[in-house]
Amino acid sequence: MASVTEPVCSLCDKRGLLIMPVRYAIVPHDPGLPVVSAPLMVEDAADSVGKGKRQDLQLKGGAIYTTRLMRSGYLYVYDEKRDRMDGYWVTRDGNFMSFPPEATIPEQAKSATPCDFVGHKELAGCIAISDAEHAGIVWLGFSDVQWTSAVIKAHKGETGKTQRKLHMRSFDAGAWAKAHKALPGLPASSGRGNVPHAVGIGALDTTVAEYAQVAKGAQNRSASFVAPTGSNYRARAGAASAVLEACARRSPRFGAAVVAVDDPSGITQDLAALIQWHLDRLLDTPAPSGKFGNGYGYATTYRNLVALDASLQALKTSNDEKVKLQVFATAEGLADYMKVSYEEAREIRASVATDPALANRPTGPASFGSSRPAAAELARQQAYDQLMRNPSPATVRKAQESSWSEYLGRTVISQPDGPYRNWQKEFANASELVRRDYRTW
């Protein structure tokens, strides 16, 4: 029987020391997911907020650090000893397609998938360092966008070391290859080891969330959480053994490595999604019928009660606006009445002063016989008119509060220990617990 020729493509043709690059990520606290542990650790940048001292960061509350398949984007691998930069396009499925770093990748090529040849789907999720025994330190860096020639140049050579420390992960490929070499008749070492940010491929299912073996009782605890940065984080559960076999067949001389790379943008997106997920869970808290007295009389959730509260606030806003218009309309009407009264008074004064029958009456003030008031009197009347037409904020607020209090008095809302106040207190306490977790993240 003729042997089947193994196909070769940019996704599957990986030869040398195999590395599966992964990223640090945040997921809900779930006993079924691997927590970052030594030699992996999440750190501040060397020259960032840690002031030069790298820190092992920990999460508290409802979140944990784990590692996940890389997001779709660009992975750059710099071989320090050979002064060579390689580029990989990371597909949506976490596969790595090699490409010349400064070349433009056709959009059609970005959706490429590995073939069905045995082991190729597993190899597509790895990169390879050729002639690894003679390699030195390699640097791995992820980017959402393709690096320009200037950026690539800035990360190369001795002068680029500062940039590499800021944006890339160092991994001594040569030392790993020598320490994880297969002996005759024995497989290569593939345990966790003590190399920072790297573990052997044998620890894949206890390190990377997508490959974690999850007990049945724990499978659905956080199944509703969907991170915007990748596929279902249990997408490859049970597939770790196939990866180990594929790596051993392709590169039997060396134990493959899992190397964790920093992804600040991914962490930020994960965190935002996690906060929203916890908020949604809080809002979906059931409130059985009668829990808060007879305020609503049917089973509901915090979400519906929050919507009810928002409706009440909208109603209050509408009522406040209505009352404000009423206050101004009343003031306008009163001002118009007073203005007419002033004019009528002046006309009466003028008539009385010119009536012959009243000619012998005592003379009044200087303006009594004039249809035009004195300048000072006119200014006073105009100022008073403006004051009446423009009620003060305090006057408006007092009227609004009086109107709203009258409305609340006909409901259970204003009762100090009523159902509405009890729900508000309970929701505020529950919200504070969630916010407390946020502050620890």
C-alpha positions as a LaTeX table, in Angstrom:
\begin{tabular}{lrrr}
\hline
Residue & $x$ (\AA) & $y$ (\AA) & $z$ (\AA) \\
\hline
Met1 & 0.00 & 0.00 & 0.00 \\
Ala2 & 1.43 & 3.35 & $-1.04$ \\
Ser3 & 2.24 & 5.78 & 1.78 \\
Val4 & 0.19 & 8.93 & 2.03 \\
Thr5 & 2.18 & 12.09 & 1.35 \\
Glu6 & 1.84 & 14.53 & 4.23 \\
Pro7 & 0.61 & 17.91 & 2.96 \\
Val8 & 2.52 & 21.06 & 3.83 \\
Cys9 & 1.06 & 24.52 & 4.42 \\
Ser10 & 1.78 & 27.69 & 6.37 \\
Leu11 & $-0.50$ & 26.53 & 9.19 \\
Cys12 & 0.85 & 23.01 & 9.61 \\
Asp13 & 4.50 & 23.08 & 8.55 \\
Lys14 & 6.02 & 23.55 & 12.00 \\
Arg15 & 9.39 & 21.85 & 12.62 \\
Gly16 & 11.80 & 22.23 & 15.51 \\
Leu17 & 11.02 & 23.12 & 19.12 \\
Leu18 & 7.24 & 23.46 & 19.21 \\
Ile19 & 5.73 & 26.26 & 21.28 \\
Met20 & 2.07 & 26.95 & 21.94 \\
Pro21 & 1.79 & 30.69 & 22.68 \\
Val22 & $-1.13$ & 31.53 & 24.96 \\
Arg23 & $-2.25$ & 34.69 & 26.72 \\
Tyr24 & $-3.04$ & 35.64 & 30.27 \\
Ala25 & $-6.77$ & 36.23 & 30.68 \\
Ile26 & $-9.50$ & 36.86 & 33.25 \\
Val27 & $-12.50$ & 34.55 & 33.67 \\
Pro28 & $-15.17$ & 34.03 & 36.36 \\
His29 & $-14.09$ & 32.14 & 39.45 \\
Asp30 & $-14.94$ & 28.54 & 38.58 \\
Pro31 & $-13.49$ & 25.39 & 40.20 \\
Gly32 & $-13.39$ & 23.80 & 36.76 \\
Leu33 & $-10.95$ & 26.33 & 35.27 \\
Pro34 & $-7.17$ & 26.41 & 35.80 \\
Val35 & $-5.85$ & 29.24 & 37.96 \\
Val36 & $-2.51$ & 30.80 & 37.05 \\
Ser37 & 0.15 & 29.26 & 39.27 \\
Ala38 & 3.95 & 29.05 & 39.31 \\
Pro39 & 5.92 & 29.25 & 37.16 \\
Leu40 & 3.22 & 31.31 & 35.42 \\
Met41 & 2.34 & 34.69 & 36.92 \\
Val42 & 0.65 & 37.94 & 35.92 \\
Glu43 & 3.00 & 40.87 & 36.44 \\
Asp44 & 3.24 & 44.60 & 36.05 \\
Ala45 & 5.53 & 45.80 & 33.29 \\
Ala46 & 9.13 & 46.11 & 34.45 \\
Asp47 & 9.19 & 49.89 & 34.18 \\
Ser48 & 5.53 & 50.58 & 34.86 \\
Val49 & 3.51 & 51.02 & 38.05 \\
Gly50 & 5.72 & 48.58 & 39.91 \\
Lys51 & 8.55 & 51.15 & 39.71 \\
Gly52 & 10.98 & 48.60 & 38.38 \\
Lys53 & 9.89 & 45.81 & 40.71 \\
Arg54 & 7.88 & 43.14 & 38.95 \\
Gln55 & 4.88 & 42.00 & 40.94 \\
Asp56 & 2.88 & 38.77 & 40.97 \\
Leu57 & $-0.67$ & 40.13 & 40.70 \\
Gln58 & $-3.62$ & 38.27 & 42.20 \\
Leu59 & $-7.38$ & 38.62 & 41.81 \\
Lys60 & $-9.98$ & 38.37 & 44.55 \\
Gly61 & $-13.71$ & 37.89 & 44.59 \\
Gly62 & $-15.50$ & 36.48 & 41.57 \\
Ala63 & $-12.61$ & 36.41 & 39.08 \\
Ile64 & $-9.39$ & 34.49 & 38.46 \\
Tyr65 & $-6.41$ & 34.78 & 36.17 \\
Thr66 & $-6.00$ & 31.88 & 33.77 \\
Thr67 & $-4.41$ & 31.35 & 30.36 \\
Arg68 & $-6.32$ & 31.11 & 27.11 \\
Leu69 & $-5.70$ & 30.67 & 23.42 \\
Met70 & $-4.47$ & 33.85 & 21.80 \\
Arg71 & $-6.88$ & 36.34 & 20.29 \\
Ser72 & $-6.97$ & 36.93 & 16.58 \\
Gly73 & $-4.19$ & 39.34 & 15.66 \\
Tyr74 & $-0.46$ & 39.35 & 15.05 \\
Leu75 & 2.27 & 37.45 & 16.88 \\
Tyr76 & 5.87 & 38.54 & 16.43 \\
Val77 & 8.75 & 36.24 & 17.36 \\
Tyr78 & 12.25 & 37.70 & 17.54 \\
Asp79 & 15.24 & 35.33 & 17.64 \\
Glu80 & 17.80 & 37.38 & 19.54 \\
Lys81 & 20.82 & 35.22 & 18.67 \\
Arg82 & 20.03 & 35.15 & 14.95 \\
Asp83 & 18.63 & 38.71 & 14.83 \\
Arg84 & 15.55 & 37.50 & 12.99 \\
Met85 & 11.94 & 38.60 & 13.32 \\
Asp86 & 9.20 & 36.17 & 12.28 \\
Gly87 & 5.54 & 37.01 & 11.95 \\
Tyr88 & 2.39 & 34.95 & 12.49 \\
Trp89 & $-1.21$ & 35.73 & 11.81 \\
Val90 & $-3.37$ & 34.40 & 14.67 \\
Thr91 & $-6.72$ & 33.17 & 13.36 \\
Arg92 & $-10.01$ & 33.31 & 15.24 \\
Asp93 & $-9.48$ & 29.70 & 16.29 \\
Gly94 & $-6.06$ & 30.36 & 17.81 \\
Asn95 & $-4.04$ & 28.94 & 14.91 \\
Phe96 & $-0.75$ & 30.45 & 13.75 \\
Met97 & $-0.05$ & 31.12 & 10.07 \\
Ser98 & 3.50 & 32.25 & 9.31 \\
Phe99 & 4.05 & 35.27 & 7.05 \\
Pro100 & 6.88 & 37.70 & 6.23 \\
Pro101 & 6.59 & 40.32 & 9.02 \\
Glu102 & 6.37 & 43.30 & 6.68 \\
Ala103 & 4.08 & 41.65 & 4.11 \\
Thr104 & 0.38 & 42.39 & 3.84 \\
Ile105 & $-1.82$ & 39.38 & 4.55 \\
Pro106 & $-4.70$ & 38.94 & 2.07 \\
Glu107 & $-8.08$ & 39.01 & 3.80 \\
Gln108 & $-8.95$ & 35.63 & 2.32 \\
Ala109 & $-5.83$ & 34.09 & 3.85 \\
Lys110 & $-6.80$ & 35.34 & 7.32 \\
Ser111 & $-9.66$ & 32.86 & 7.46 \\
Ala112 & $-7.51$ & 29.86 & 6.49 \\
Thr113 & $-8.09$ & 26.60 & 8.37 \\
Pro114 & $-5.77$ & 23.61 & 8.80 \\
Cys115 & $-6.27$ & 20.49 & 6.73 \\
Asp116 & $-7.69$ & 17.23 & 8.09 \\
Phe117 & $-4.40$ & 15.32 & 8.00 \\
Val118 & $-3.72$ & 13.56 & 11.29 \\
Gly119 & $-2.22$ & 15.95 & 13.83 \\
His120 & $-2.30$ & 19.04 & 11.62 \\
Lys121 & $-5.17$ & 20.74 & 13.46 \\
Glu122 & $-3.16$ & 20.41 & 16.66 \\
Leu123 & 0.09 & 21.62 & 15.07 \\
Ala124 & $-1.69$ & 24.67 & 13.66 \\
Gly125 & $-1.98$ & 25.97 & 17.21 \\
Cys126 & 1.81 & 26.01 & 17.65 \\
Ile127 & 4.85 & 27.83 & 16.31 \\
Ala128 & 8.31 & 26.30 & 15.90 \\
Ile129 & 11.89 & 27.36 & 16.62 \\
Ser130 & 14.22 & 25.68 & 14.13 \\
Asp131 & 17.60 & 24.27 & 15.22 \\
Ala132 & 16.51 & 24.97 & 18.79 \\
Glu133 & 19.64 & 23.57 & 20.44 \\
His134 & 21.65 & 26.39 & 18.91 \\
Ala135 & 19.03 & 29.05 & 19.53 \\
Gly136 & 19.14 & 31.53 & 22.36 \\
Ile137 & 16.48 & 33.79 & 23.78 \\
Val138 & 13.41 & 34.34 & 21.63 \\
Trp139 & 10.90 & 37.10 & 22.28 \\
Leu140 & 7.15 & 36.76 & 21.67 \\
Gly141 & 4.84 & 39.75 & 21.39 \\
Phe142 & 1.15 & 40.03 & 20.47 \\
Ser143 & $-0.43$ & 43.00 & 18.71 \\
Asp144 & $-3.96$ & 43.81 & 17.56 \\
Val145 & $-2.49$ & 45.55 & 14.52 \\
Gln146 & 0.34 & 44.72 & 12.17 \\
Trp147 & 3.66 & 46.28 & 13.09 \\
Thr148 & 5.19 & 48.72 & 10.65 \\
Ser149 & 8.77 & 48.44 & 9.44 \\
Ala150 & 9.77 & 51.15 & 11.91 \\
Val151 & 8.21 & 49.29 & 14.85 \\
Ile152 & 9.85 & 46.03 & 13.81 \\
Lys153 & 13.21 & 47.76 & 13.56 \\
Ala154 & 12.72 & 49.35 & 16.99 \\
His155 & 12.39 & 45.88 & 18.54 \\
Lys156 & 15.46 & 44.34 & 16.91 \\
Gly157 & 19.11 & 44.23 & 17.91 \\
Glu158 & 20.78 & 45.42 & 21.06 \\
Thr159 & 19.14 & 48.85 & 20.80 \\
Gly160 & 15.69 & 47.24 & 20.70 \\
Lys161 & 16.05 & 45.39 & 23.99 \\
Thr162 & 14.24 & 48.08 & 25.97 \\
Gln163 & 11.25 & 47.89 & 23.62 \\
Arg164 & 11.27 & 44.10 & 23.75 \\
Lys165 & 11.15 & 44.15 & 27.55 \\
Leu166 & 8.11 & 46.41 & 27.42 \\
His167 & 6.14 & 44.63 & 24.72 \\
Met168 & 7.37 & 41.05 & 24.41 \\
Arg169 & 7.92 & 37.90 & 26.46 \\
Ser170 & 11.43 & 36.47 & 26.66 \\
Phe171 & 11.86 & 32.69 & 26.45 \\
Asp172 & 15.20 & 30.88 & 26.37 \\
Ala173 & 14.47 & 28.41 & 23.59 \\
Gly174 & 18.01 & 27.01 & 23.57 \\
Ala175 & 17.99 & 26.29 & 27.30 \\
Trp176 & 14.53 & 24.73 & 27.06 \\
Ala177 & 15.56 & 22.47 & 24.19 \\
Lys178 & 18.59 & 21.22 & 26.12 \\
Ala179 & 16.64 & 20.72 & 29.35 \\
His180 & 13.71 & 18.98 & 27.65 \\
Lys181 & 15.55 & 16.70 & 25.27 \\
Ala182 & 14.19 & 13.20 & 24.82 \\
Leu183 & 16.43 & 10.36 & 26.00 \\
Pro184 & 16.62 & 7.04 & 24.11 \\
Gly185 & 13.49 & 5.08 & 24.86 \\
Leu186 & 12.03 & 7.86 & 27.03 \\
Pro187 & 9.74 & 10.76 & 26.16 \\
Ala188 & 10.92 & 14.33 & 26.58 \\
Ser189 & 10.16 & 16.04 & 29.88 \\
Ser190 & 6.88 & 17.97 & 29.67 \\
Gly191 & 5.94 & 18.95 & 33.24 \\
Arg192 & 5.47 & 22.43 & 34.69 \\
Gly193 & 9.13 & 23.05 & 35.52 \\
Asn194 & 10.37 & 26.38 & 36.87 \\
Val195 & 10.89 & 28.53 & 33.76 \\
Pro196 & 8.97 & 31.82 & 34.22 \\
His197 & 5.83 & 32.04 & 32.06 \\
Ala198 & 6.39 & 28.59 & 30.49 \\
Val199 & 5.28 & 25.03 & 31.21 \\
Gly200 & 5.67 & 21.76 & 29.38 \\
Ile201 & 2.98 & 20.73 & 26.93 \\
Gly202 & 2.08 & 17.90 & 29.30 \\
Ala203 & 0.51 & 20.51 & 31.61 \\
Leu204 & $-1.74$ & 21.82 & 28.83 \\
Asp205 & $-5.04$ & 20.64 & 30.32 \\
Thr206 & $-4.19$ & 22.07 & 33.76 \\
Thr207 & $-2.95$ & 25.39 & 32.37 \\
Val208 & $-5.01$ & 26.58 & 29.39 \\
Ala209 & $-8.74$ & 27.13 & 29.95 \\
Glu210 & $-9.85$ & 25.83 & 26.56 \\
Tyr211 & $-8.20$ & 22.46 & 27.20 \\
Ala212 & $-9.20$ & 22.07 & 30.85 \\
Gln213 & $-11.01$ & 18.94 & 31.90 \\
Val214 & $-14.13$ & 20.17 & 33.68 \\
Ala215 & $-16.08$ & 18.01 & 36.10 \\
Lys216 & $-19.75$ & 17.59 & 35.23 \\
Gly217 & $-20.90$ & 19.28 & 38.42 \\
Ala218 & $-18.90$ & 22.41 & 37.61 \\
Gln219 & $-19.57$ & 22.71 & 33.88 \\
Asn220 & $-22.45$ & 25.14 & 34.02 \\
Arg221 & $-21.38$ & 27.39 & 36.87 \\
Ser222 & $-20.09$ & 30.11 & 34.55 \\
Ala223 & $-21.20$ & 28.70 & 31.21 \\
Ser224 & $-23.22$ & 31.85 & 30.49 \\
Phe225 & $-20.07$ & 34.00 & 30.49 \\
Val226 & $-18.95$ & 34.80 & 26.95 \\
Ala227 & $-15.72$ & 36.78 & 26.67 \\
Pro228 & $-15.46$ & 39.14 & 23.68 \\
Thr229 & $-11.82$ & 38.10 & 23.21 \\
Gly230 & $-12.24$ & 34.56 & 21.97 \\
Ser231 & $-14.32$ & 31.45 & 21.56 \\
Asn232 & $-15.92$ & 29.46 & 24.35 \\
Tyr233 & $-13.18$ & 29.01 & 26.91 \\
Arg234 & $-13.97$ & 25.29 & 27.12 \\
Ala235 & $-13.91$ & 24.83 & 23.36 \\
Arg236 & $-11.16$ & 22.17 & 23.36 \\
Ala237 & $-11.89$ & 20.29 & 26.57 \\
Gly238 & $-10.55$ & 16.76 & 26.25 \\
Ala239 & $-8.31$ & 17.57 & 23.26 \\
Ala240 & $-5.03$ & 18.00 & 25.16 \\
Ser241 & $-3.90$ & 14.40 & 24.59 \\
Ala242 & $-4.23$ & 14.84 & 20.82 \\
Val243 & $-1.95$ & 17.90 & 21.00 \\
Leu244 & 0.64 & 15.96 & 23.00 \\
Glu245 & 0.61 & 13.13 & 20.46 \\
Ala246 & 0.89 & 15.49 & 17.48 \\
Cys247 & 3.82 & 17.36 & 19.04 \\
Ala248 & 5.60 & 14.12 & 19.93 \\
Arg249 & 5.24 & 12.81 & 16.36 \\
Arg250 & 6.37 & 16.02 & 14.69 \\
Ser251 & 9.19 & 16.89 & 17.13 \\
Pro252 & 10.19 & 13.76 & 19.07 \\
Arg253 & 13.55 & 15.18 & 20.18 \\
Phe254 & 12.22 & 18.01 & 22.34 \\
Gly255 & 9.39 & 18.48 & 24.78 \\
Ala256 & 7.06 & 21.19 & 23.50 \\
Ala257 & 6.35 & 24.26 & 25.62 \\
Val258 & 3.35 & 26.42 & 26.48 \\
Val259 & 4.49 & 30.06 & 26.77 \\
Ala260 & 2.18 & 32.71 & 28.25 \\
Val261 & 2.29 & 36.19 & 26.68 \\
Asp262 & 0.89 & 39.43 & 28.07 \\
Asp263 & $-2.20$ & 40.88 & 26.37 \\
Pro264 & $-3.24$ & 44.09 & 28.20 \\
Ser265 & $-5.97$ & 44.93 & 25.70 \\
Gly266 & $-7.42$ & 41.43 & 25.99 \\
Ile267 & $-7.35$ & 41.62 & 29.79 \\
Thr268 & $-9.22$ & 44.95 & 29.66 \\
Gln269 & $-11.90$ & 43.49 & 27.39 \\
Asp270 & $-12.21$ & 40.40 & 29.57 \\
Leu271 & $-12.58$ & 42.56 & 32.67 \\
Ala272 & $-15.28$ & 44.73 & 31.10 \\
Ala273 & $-17.21$ & 41.63 & 30.01 \\
Leu274 & $-16.81$ & 40.05 & 33.44 \\
Ile275 & $-18.14$ & 43.14 & 35.21 \\
Gln276 & $-21.16$ & 43.16 & 32.91 \\
Trp277 & $-21.66$ & 39.42 & 33.46 \\
His278 & $-21.67$ & 39.82 & 37.25 \\
Leu279 & $-24.07$ & 42.76 & 36.92 \\
Asp280 & $-26.41$ & 40.69 & 34.74 \\
Arg281 & $-26.34$ & 37.87 & 37.30 \\
Leu282 & $-27.20$ & 40.37 & 40.03 \\
Leu283 & $-30.07$ & 41.82 & 38.00 \\
Asp284 & $-31.44$ & 38.33 & 37.34 \\
Thr285 & $-31.67$ & 37.59 & 41.08 \\
Pro286 & $-35.21$ & 36.25 & 41.62 \\
Ala287 & $-37.60$ & 38.07 & 43.94 \\
Pro288 & $-40.43$ & 35.66 & 44.85 \\
Ser289 & $-43.99$ & 36.86 & 45.18 \\
Gly290 & $-44.52$ & 38.59 & 48.51 \\
Lys291 & $-40.82$ & 38.87 & 49.38 \\
Phe292 & $-41.12$ & 42.63 & 49.72 \\
Gly293 & $-44.63$ & 42.66 & 51.10 \\
Asn294 & $-47.62$ & 43.32 & 48.89 \\
Gly295 & $-45.90$ & 45.95 & 46.81 \\
Tyr296 & $-46.26$ & 44.09 & 43.55 \\
Gly297 & $-47.71$ & 40.66 & 44.43 \\
Tyr298 & $-45.97$ & 38.54 & 41.78 \\
Ala299 & $-42.63$ & 36.81 & 41.28 \\
Thr300 & $-40.08$ & 38.98 & 39.54 \\
Thr301 & $-36.35$ & 39.79 & 39.43 \\
Tyr302 & $-34.06$ & 42.63 & 40.42 \\
Arg303 & $-33.91$ & 43.56 & 36.74 \\
Asn304 & $-37.65$ & 44.22 & 36.60 \\
Leu305 & $-37.56$ & 46.11 & 39.89 \\
Val306 & $-34.70$ & 48.26 & 38.60 \\
Ala307 & $-36.80$ & 48.95 & 35.50 \\
Leu308 & $-39.72$ & 49.88 & 37.78 \\
Asp309 & $-37.45$ & 52.20 & 39.75 \\
Ala310 & $-36.27$ & 53.80 & 36.51 \\
Ser311 & $-39.89$ & 54.29 & 35.47 \\
Leu312 & $-40.60$ & 56.00 & 38.78 \\
Gln313 & $-37.63$ & 58.29 & 38.28 \\
Ala314 & $-38.84$ & 59.09 & 34.78 \\
Leu315 & $-42.30$ & 59.82 & 36.18 \\
Lys316 & $-40.77$ & 62.11 & 38.81 \\
Thr317 & $-38.78$ & 63.94 & 36.14 \\
Ser318 & $-41.93$ & 64.41 & 34.08 \\
Asn319 & $-43.88$ & 65.59 & 37.11 \\
Asp320 & $-41.11$ & 68.02 & 38.06 \\
Glu321 & $-41.17$ & 69.52 & 34.59 \\
Lys322 & $-44.97$ & 69.82 & 34.68 \\
Val323 & $-44.87$ & 71.53 & 38.09 \\
Lys324 & $-42.13$ & 73.88 & 36.92 \\
Leu325 & $-44.25$ & 74.96 & 33.95 \\
Gln326 & $-47.21$ & 75.46 & 36.26 \\
Val327 & $-45.17$ & 77.60 & 38.66 \\
Phe328 & $-43.94$ & 79.80 & 35.81 \\
Ala329 & $-47.41$ & 80.01 & 34.26 \\
Thr330 & $-48.91$ & 81.07 & 37.59 \\
Ala331 & $-46.16$ & 83.63 & 38.10 \\
Glu332 & $-46.63$ & 84.94 & 34.57 \\
Gly333 & $-50.37$ & 85.32 & 35.11 \\
Leu334 & $-49.90$ & 87.12 & 38.41 \\
Ala335 & $-47.29$ & 89.43 & 36.90 \\
Asp336 & $-49.64$ & 90.27 & 34.02 \\
Tyr337 & $-52.43$ & 90.99 & 36.50 \\
Met338 & $-50.18$ & 93.27 & 38.55 \\
Lys339 & $-49.00$ & 95.06 & 35.44 \\
Val340 & $-52.57$ & 95.75 & 34.37 \\
Ser341 & $-53.36$ & 96.90 & 37.91 \\
Tyr342 & $-50.52$ & 99.42 & 37.79 \\
Glu343 & $-51.75$ & 100.80 & 34.46 \\
Glu344 & $-55.35$ & 101.04 & 35.66 \\
Ala345 & $-54.22$ & 102.82 & 38.81 \\
Arg346 & $-52.33$ & 105.40 & 36.76 \\
Glu347 & $-55.37$ & 105.99 & 34.54 \\
Ile348 & $-57.61$ & 106.47 & 37.59 \\
Arg349 & $-55.13$ & 108.90 & 39.08 \\
Ala350 & $-55.05$ & 110.89 & 35.86 \\
Ser351 & $-58.85$ & 110.98 & 35.66 \\
Val352 & $-59.28$ & 112.07 & 39.26 \\
Ala353 & $-56.72$ & 114.83 & 38.88 \\
Thr354 & $-58.39$ & 116.31 & 35.79 \\
Asp355 & $-62.02$ & 115.95 & 36.89 \\
Pro356 & $-63.43$ & 119.51 & 37.60 \\
Ala357 & $-65.55$ & 118.12 & 40.38 \\
Leu358 & $-62.37$ & 117.20 & 42.21 \\
Ala359 & $-60.51$ & 120.43 & 41.49 \\
Asn360 & $-60.75$ & 121.69 & 45.09 \\
Arg361 & $-59.44$ & 118.43 & 46.61 \\
Pro362 & $-55.99$ & 118.55 & 48.25 \\
Thr363 & $-53.09$ & 118.05 & 45.89 \\
Gly364 & $-51.48$ & 114.57 & 46.06 \\
Pro365 & $-47.95$ & 113.49 & 45.26 \\
Ala366 & $-46.22$ & 114.96 & 42.24 \\
Ser367 & $-47.03$ & 111.94 & 40.10 \\
Phe368 & $-50.67$ & 111.78 & 41.15 \\
Gly369 & $-51.92$ & 113.84 & 38.31 \\
Ser370 & $-49.70$ & 112.34 & 35.66 \\
Ser371 & $-50.41$ & 109.30 & 33.51 \\
Arg372 & $-46.70$ & 108.55 & 33.57 \\
Pro373 & $-45.11$ & 107.41 & 36.86 \\
Ala374 & $-41.86$ & 108.88 & 38.10 \\
Ala375 & $-38.68$ & 107.17 & 36.87 \\
Ala376 & $-37.91$ & 105.61 & 40.26 \\
Glu377 & $-41.43$ & 104.25 & 40.59 \\
Leu378 & $-41.34$ & 102.83 & 37.05 \\
Ala379 & $-37.98$ & 101.11 & 37.71 \\
Arg380 & $-39.36$ & 99.60 & 40.90 \\
Gln381 & $-42.43$ & 98.28 & 39.11 \\
Gln382 & $-40.32$ & 96.76 & 36.30 \\
Ala383 & $-37.95$ & 95.08 & 38.76 \\
Tyr384 & $-40.87$ & 93.62 & 40.67 \\
Asp385 & $-42.42$ & 92.47 & 37.41 \\
Gln386 & $-39.25$ & 90.57 & 36.44 \\
Leu387 & $-39.01$ & 89.06 & 39.89 \\
Met388 & $-42.54$ & 87.78 & 39.70 \\
Arg389 & $-42.09$ & 86.36 & 36.20 \\
Asn390 & $-38.94$ & 84.41 & 37.19 \\
Pro391 & $-39.55$ & 82.30 & 40.29 \\
Ser392 & $-36.37$ & 81.29 & 42.14 \\
Pro393 & $-35.03$ & 77.69 & 41.92 \\
Ala394 & $-35.93$ & 77.27 & 45.58 \\
Thr395 & $-39.55$ & 78.22 & 44.86 \\
Val396 & $-39.74$ & 75.76 & 41.95 \\
Arg397 & $-38.07$ & 72.98 & 43.96 \\
Lys398 & $-40.44$ & 73.46 & 46.89 \\
Ala399 & $-43.45$ & 73.16 & 44.58 \\
Gln400 & $-41.99$ & 70.05 & 42.91 \\
Glu401 & $-41.31$ & 68.35 & 46.23 \\
Ser402 & $-44.78$ & 69.15 & 47.48 \\
Ser403 & $-46.40$ & 67.72 & 44.35 \\
Trp404 & $-44.28$ & 64.55 & 44.35 \\
Ser405 & $-44.83$ & 63.97 & 48.07 \\
Glu406 & $-48.56$ & 64.22 & 47.51 \\
Tyr407 & $-48.29$ & 61.52 & 44.82 \\
Leu408 & $-46.08$ & 59.24 & 46.93 \\
Gly409 & $-48.49$ & 59.56 & 49.82 \\
Arg410 & $-51.01$ & 57.56 & 47.80 \\
Thr411 & $-48.53$ & 54.66 & 47.28 \\
Val412 & $-46.33$ & 52.28 & 49.34 \\
Ile413 & $-43.19$ & 53.91 & 47.94 \\
Ser414 & $-42.79$ & 56.43 & 50.73 \\
Gln415 & $-43.30$ & 53.95 & 53.57 \\
Pro416 & $-40.00$ & 53.79 & 55.55 \\
Asp417 & $-40.25$ & 50.01 & 56.02 \\
Gly418 & $-42.42$ & 49.34 & 53.02 \\
Pro419 & $-41.67$ & 46.94 & 50.14 \\
Tyr420 & $-40.08$ & 49.57 & 47.94 \\
Arg421 & $-37.63$ & 50.78 & 50.59 \\
Asn422 & $-36.82$ & 47.18 & 51.59 \\
Trp423 & $-35.98$ & 46.28 & 48.01 \\
Gln424 & $-33.83$ & 49.40 & 47.62 \\
Lys425 & $-31.81$ & 48.48 & 50.72 \\
Glu426 & $-31.32$ & 44.87 & 49.64 \\
Phe427 & $-30.31$ & 45.83 & 46.11 \\
Ala428 & $-27.89$ & 48.49 & 47.40 \\
Asn429 & $-26.21$ & 45.95 & 49.69 \\
Ala430 & $-25.92$ & 43.37 & 46.90 \\
Ser431 & $-24.57$ & 45.98 & 44.50 \\
Glu432 & $-21.92$ & 47.01 & 47.02 \\
Leu433 & $-20.67$ & 43.41 & 47.22 \\
Val434 & $-20.20$ & 43.38 & 43.45 \\
Arg435 & $-18.50$ & 46.79 & 43.48 \\
Arg436 & $-16.19$ & 45.59 & 46.24 \\
Asp437 & $-15.01$ & 42.81 & 43.93 \\
Tyr438 & $-14.46$ & 45.35 & 41.13 \\
Arg439 & $-12.22$ & 47.41 & 43.38 \\
Thr440 & $-10.00$ & 44.39 & 44.10 \\
Trp441 & $-9.56$ & 43.70 & 40.38 \\
\hline
\end{tabular}
